[in-house]
Amino acid sequence: PSLFYPVVHLKMRPPFDDVKVREAMDLAINREEMINNIQSGEGQFNGPIQWPQLKWALPQDELRDFYQYDTARAKTLLAEAGYPDGFNSRLKLPKISGASFIADTAVLLKDQLGQVGINIEIDEVELGAFIGSTLLPGNFDMAFFPNLPYDEPDRPLAFYHSKGVTGTGNWNNYSNPDLDALIAAQAKEFD
């Protein structure tokens, strides 16, 4: 209902620099449960471009087919990545009074990831400190926050570009020249 889309940023260092760990986390997230519990059943799946941007977003059936919930496969991938017993991490998020859905979503994420052995400690940080001392300098292992909906795809895609949203680098230390080229190409394509 709020059209926000939740984002978990991962710092690209162990264990998150291993694609199997990231895939395991993705498989451990039950998006239907999140929509039902946090959004009272009134939500959609998001890809890199959130669903209200109908002109650019992927169709719901494609997203729902892609984002599978599979805890058995997630546990297998964690074991293959060298974490058969899982691991511990800290999830930082902004504390915003009047927006309990942020903490509620973080708790649900903690529970879902915990089912595959990824044990999360939640660390709520005052909003200004979260932006200035956590997010912008990349001072986190995991950071969660609700993004506002954007009118075009360039801003949300910039989170994944090597230069980030500010042009000086992204918060995650993620760099992929092939992805950068795709993001640049989409910005020039009118169809």
C-alpha positions, 0 to 999 in steps of 0.5 A: 500500500505504501509502494515502498520497496525493501532493500537489503544491501550486503557488503561485498566481503566474506561471506557475502562476496560468495554468490552461493551465499547471496543465492542462498539468502535469496532462496530463504526469503519467503516473499509471499509471507512478507506480503501477507504479514507486512502488507496485509496481502496487498503487495507485489514482487519487485525486481531491480525495478519496482513494480509500480514502474509498469513501463520498465518493471518485469511482469509479476508472473516472471518475477514470481517464477524467478524468486523461488522460496526453497530453504533446502536448496538454500542450506545446500548452497550455504554448505557448498560455500563453506558454511554448513552451520550457517553464520552470524551477521548484523543487520542495521536498519533505520529507526523511524517512529511511526513506521513500525513496518521497517522493524517488522520486516527486519524481524521477519527477514531475521526469522526467514534467514534463521531457518537456513542458519543465517543468524541475524542480530538486528541493530536499529539506528536513528535515521540521521545516524543510519544515513550519515554513519552507516549507509553513505560510508558503507559501515555495515555488513548488512543494511536494510531500509525501505526505498521510496518508489521512483518515477524512472529506473535510473535511480534504483538501478544506480544502487547496483552500478559500480559508481553508485547513486552518488557517482563515487562508488556504491555502498556495497563495494560491488563492481561488475563491468557487464552490469554497468554496461547494461545499466548504461545501455538501458538509460539510452534506450527509449523502447 
